[in-house]
Amino acid sequence: MKKLENTIYIVGRRRAKGVFRKLNKRRQNVHYFKEEILCSNSLNCNTRIVIMEESHNSAILLDELKKHPKIHIIFLSNNTSFIHVIKTVRKGVTDYILKDAYLFYSILKSIKKSENNNDFAKHSKRVYFDTCAFKKSSPVGFKIAKWFSLF
């Protein structure tokens, strides 16, 4: 029996469109939205992963995605402030990825994690801060779920 691929929604501008082009070559069921409102109107039960680029309207989409606990949210940002990471994770983000040279590698790694952890909505969500900005030599995943379990 053939395994069905996850439906992936990508929301954002320039970087998100580049991610869409690369993922669309490798996978089926990848959809791109320029605006957050269009993505929130298109959410359905088959949506498993939402990759969103930070913008002024990203809070609106994050509030809508809170209603869908089975969706794995990958947040792309340039902000390296730890306080900003905490605020976005409190809004329901499961992966926070910095937009750097290893962006596509980090996104593929995050998608693989979500596919391996199909029932992550049943358990407590694990949060990962995945970037190479702190370790210049190679991309390394930083597990910070223990820090967030204190709130």
C-alpha positions as YAML, in Angstrom:
chain: A
units: angstrom
residues:
- id: 1
  name: MET
  ca: [0.00, 0.00, 0.00]
- id: 2
  name: LYS
  ca: [1.37, 3.38, -1.00]
- id: 3
  name: LYS
  ca: [1.92, 5.88, 1.81]
- id: 4
  name: LEU
  ca: [0.16, 9.22, 1.26]
- id: 5
  name: GLU
  ca: [2.34, 12.29, 1.46]
- id: 6
  name: ASN
  ca: [1.56, 15.14, 3.79]
- id: 7
  name: THR
  ca: [-0.13, 18.19, 2.33]
- id: 8
  name: ILE
  ca: [2.22, 21.14, 2.71]
- id: 9
  name: TYR
  ca: [1.11, 24.79, 2.62]
- id: 10
  name: ILE
  ca: [3.74, 27.49, 2.16]
- id: 11
  name: VAL
  ca: [2.88, 31.10, 3.01]
- id: 12
  name: GLY
  ca: [5.04, 34.15, 2.40]
- id: 13
  name: ARG
  ca: [6.86, 36.24, -0.13]
- id: 14
  name: ARG
  ca: [10.28, 35.83, -1.72]
- id: 15
  name: ARG
  ca: [11.95, 33.16, 0.43]
- id: 16
  name: ALA
  ca: [8.74, 31.19, 0.78]
- id: 17
  name: LYS
  ca: [8.28, 31.15, -2.98]
- id: 18
  name: GLY
  ca: [11.83, 29.80, -3.38]
- id: 19
  name: VAL
  ca: [11.10, 27.07, -0.83]
- id: 20
  name: PHE
  ca: [7.90, 26.24, -2.74]
- id: 21
  name: ARG
  ca: [9.79, 25.88, -6.03]
- id: 22
  name: LYS
  ca: [12.30, 23.47, -4.50]
- id: 23
  name: LEU
  ca: [9.74, 21.40, -2.57]
- id: 24
  name: ASN
  ca: [7.39, 21.23, -5.54]
- id: 25
  name: LYS
  ca: [10.11, 19.45, -7.55]
- id: 26
  name: ARG
  ca: [10.52, 16.77, -4.87]
- id: 27
  name: ARG
  ca: [6.98, 16.29, -3.56]
- id: 28
  name: GLN
  ca: [3.35, 16.29, -4.47]
- id: 29
  name: ASN
  ca: [0.64, 18.13, -2.53]
- id: 30
  name: VAL
  ca: [2.65, 21.35, -2.06]
- id: 31
  name: HIS
  ca: [0.62, 24.58, -2.25]
- id: 32
  name: TYR
  ca: [1.84, 28.18, -2.20]
- id: 33
  name: PHE
  ca: [-0.06, 31.19, -0.83]
- id: 34
  name: LYS
  ca: [1.15, 34.76, -1.01]
- id: 35
  name: GLU
  ca: [-1.29, 35.98, 1.67]
- id: 36
  name: GLU
  ca: [-2.01, 34.48, 5.09]
- id: 37
  name: ILE
  ca: [-5.77, 35.00, 4.73]
- id: 38
  name: LEU
  ca: [-5.91, 32.83, 1.60]
- id: 39
  name: CYS
  ca: [-4.07, 30.06, 3.43]
- id: 40
  name: SER
  ca: [-6.38, 30.19, 6.47]
- id: 41
  name: ASN
  ca: [-9.41, 29.89, 4.17]
- id: 42
  name: SER
  ca: [-7.90, 26.81, 2.47]
- id: 43
  name: LEU
  ca: [-7.07, 24.80, 5.61]
- id: 44
  name: ASN
  ca: [-8.64, 21.36, 5.68]
- id: 45
  name: CYS
  ca: [-8.27, 18.00, 7.39]
- id: 46
  name: ASN
  ca: [-5.52, 16.90, 4.96]
- id: 47
  name: THR
  ca: [-3.19, 19.77, 5.83]
- id: 48
  name: ARG
  ca: [-0.27, 18.46, 7.88]
- id: 49
  name: ILE
  ca: [2.50, 21.04, 7.50]
- id: 50
  name: VAL
  ca: [2.39, 24.83, 7.18]
- id: 51
  name: ILE
  ca: [5.63, 26.65, 6.38]
- id: 52
  name: MET
  ca: [5.19, 30.36, 6.97]
- id: 53
  name: GLU
  ca: [7.48, 33.30, 6.55]
- id: 54
  name: GLU
  ca: [7.30, 36.02, 9.18]
- id: 55
  name: SER
  ca: [5.23, 39.06, 8.17]
- id: 56
  name: HIS
  ca: [2.87, 41.62, 9.65]
- id: 57
  name: ASN
  ca: [-0.10, 39.27, 9.23]
- id: 58
  name: SER
  ca: [1.54, 36.09, 10.51]
- id: 59
  name: ALA
  ca: [-0.16, 36.45, 13.90]
- id: 60
  name: ILE
  ca: [-3.56, 36.12, 12.20]
- id: 61
  name: LEU
  ca: [-2.60, 32.81, 10.61]
- id: 62
  name: LEU
  ca: [-1.02, 31.53, 13.85]
- id: 63
  name: ASP
  ca: [-4.29, 32.21, 15.70]
- id: 64
  name: GLU
  ca: [-6.19, 30.28, 13.02]
- id: 65
  name: LEU
  ca: [-3.72, 27.39, 13.14]
- id: 66
  name: LYS
  ca: [-4.21, 27.02, 16.90]
- id: 67
  name: LYS
  ca: [-7.62, 25.54, 16.07]
- id: 68
  name: HIS
  ca: [-5.90, 22.70, 14.17]
- id: 69
  name: PRO
  ca: [-3.63, 20.90, 16.68]
- id: 70
  name: LYS
  ca: [-2.44, 18.25, 14.19]
- id: 71
  name: ILE
  ca: [-0.75, 20.79, 11.91]
- id: 72
  name: HIS
  ca: [3.03, 21.07, 12.17]
- id: 73
  name: ILE
  ca: [3.97, 24.77, 11.87]
- id: 74
  name: ILE
  ca: [7.41, 25.73, 10.56]
- id: 75
  name: PHE
  ca: [8.15, 29.43, 11.11]
- id: 76
  name: LEU
  ca: [10.82, 31.18, 8.99]
- id: 77
  name: SER
  ca: [12.34, 34.34, 10.43]
- id: 78
  name: ASN
  ca: [15.43, 36.54, 10.45]
- id: 79
  name: ASN
  ca: [15.00, 37.43, 14.11]
- id: 80
  name: THR
  ca: [17.56, 35.73, 16.39]
- id: 81
  name: SER
  ca: [16.15, 37.15, 19.63]
- id: 82
  name: PHE
  ca: [15.36, 34.41, 22.13]
- id: 83
  name: ILE
  ca: [12.36, 36.38, 23.40]
- id: 84
  name: HIS
  ca: [10.93, 36.41, 19.88]
- id: 85
  name: VAL
  ca: [11.37, 32.63, 19.67]
- id: 86
  name: ILE
  ca: [9.50, 32.18, 22.95]
- id: 87
  name: LYS
  ca: [6.63, 34.40, 21.79]
- id: 88
  name: THR
  ca: [6.19, 32.51, 18.53]
- id: 89
  name: VAL
  ca: [6.38, 29.11, 20.21]
- id: 90
  name: ARG
  ca: [3.67, 30.19, 22.66]
- id: 91
  name: LYS
  ca: [1.50, 30.90, 19.62]
- id: 92
  name: GLY
  ca: [1.81, 27.27, 18.50]
- id: 93
  name: VAL
  ca: [4.92, 27.11, 16.31]
- id: 94
  name: THR
  ca: [6.65, 23.73, 16.43]
- id: 95
  name: ASP
  ca: [9.80, 24.63, 14.45]
- id: 96
  name: TYR
  ca: [11.52, 28.01, 14.29]
- id: 97
  name: ILE
  ca: [14.05, 28.26, 11.45]
- id: 98
  name: LEU
  ca: [16.32, 31.18, 10.69]
- id: 99
  name: LYS
  ca: [16.51, 32.25, 7.06]
- id: 100
  name: ASP
  ca: [20.16, 31.58, 6.35]
- id: 101
  name: ALA
  ca: [22.33, 29.59, 3.95]
- id: 102
  name: TYR
  ca: [21.01, 26.25, 5.28]
- id: 103
  name: LEU
  ca: [17.33, 27.19, 5.03]
- id: 104
  name: PHE
  ca: [16.23, 24.43, 2.66]
- id: 105
  name: TYR
  ca: [18.25, 21.80, 4.54]
- id: 106
  name: SER
  ca: [16.59, 22.82, 7.81]
- id: 107
  name: ILE
  ca: [13.12, 22.73, 6.25]
- id: 108
  name: LEU
  ca: [13.66, 19.23, 4.86]
- id: 109
  name: LYS
  ca: [14.90, 18.10, 8.27]
- id: 110
  name: SER
  ca: [11.82, 19.57, 9.94]
- id: 111
  name: ILE
  ca: [9.45, 17.93, 7.44]
- id: 112
  name: LYS
  ca: [11.15, 14.60, 8.04]
- id: 113
  name: LYS
  ca: [10.71, 15.02, 11.81]
- id: 114
  name: SER
  ca: [7.00, 15.71, 11.40]
- id: 115
  name: GLU
  ca: [6.52, 12.69, 9.13]
- id: 116
  name: ASN
  ca: [8.30, 10.42, 11.60]
- id: 117
  name: ASN
  ca: [6.21, 11.78, 14.44]
- id: 118
  name: ASN
  ca: [2.70, 11.39, 13.00]
- id: 119
  name: ASP
  ca: [0.98, 11.39, 16.36]
- id: 120
  name: PHE
  ca: [2.77, 14.44, 17.79]
- id: 121
  name: ALA
  ca: [-0.61, 16.10, 18.49]
- id: 122
  name: LYS
  ca: [-1.48, 13.34, 20.98]
- id: 123
  name: HIS
  ca: [1.67, 13.97, 22.99]
- id: 124
  name: SER
  ca: [3.10, 17.25, 24.11]
- id: 125
  name: LYS
  ca: [4.46, 19.15, 21.14]
- id: 126
  name: ARG
  ca: [8.20, 19.09, 20.78]
- id: 127
  name: VAL
  ca: [9.73, 22.40, 19.80]
- id: 128
  name: TYR
  ca: [12.97, 22.70, 17.86]
- id: 129
  name: PHE
  ca: [15.08, 25.72, 17.11]
- id: 130
  name: ASP
  ca: [16.97, 24.59, 14.05]
- id: 131
  name: THR
  ca: [19.60, 26.86, 12.57]
- id: 132
  name: CYS
  ca: [23.28, 27.15, 11.80]
- id: 133
  name: ALA
  ca: [23.51, 30.76, 12.97]
- id: 134
  name: PHE
  ca: [24.83, 29.70, 16.37]
- id: 135
  name: LYS
  ca: [27.17, 27.00, 15.05]
- id: 136
  name: LYS
  ca: [28.91, 28.33, 11.96]
- id: 137
  name: SER
  ca: [30.48, 25.00, 10.96]
- id: 138
  name: SER
  ca: [27.34, 22.97, 10.17]
- id: 139
  name: PRO
  ca: [23.58, 23.07, 10.70]
- id: 140
  name: VAL
  ca: [22.62, 21.64, 14.08]
- id: 141
  name: GLY
  ca: [19.19, 21.20, 15.63]
- id: 142
  name: PHE
  ca: [18.72, 22.78, 19.04]
- id: 143
  name: LYS
  ca: [16.10, 21.10, 21.17]
- id: 144
  name: ILE
  ca: [14.53, 23.63, 23.51]
- id: 145
  name: ALA
  ca: [11.33, 21.81, 24.43]
- id: 146
  name: LYS
  ca: [12.48, 21.42, 28.04]
- id: 147
  name: TRP
  ca: [12.75, 25.18, 28.44]
- id: 148
  name: PHE
  ca: [9.19, 25.73, 27.23]
- id: 149
  name: SER
  ca: [7.69, 23.06, 29.47]
- id: 150
  name: LEU
  ca: [8.34, 25.36, 32.45]
- id: 151
  name: PHE
  ca: [5.59, 27.85, 31.50]
...
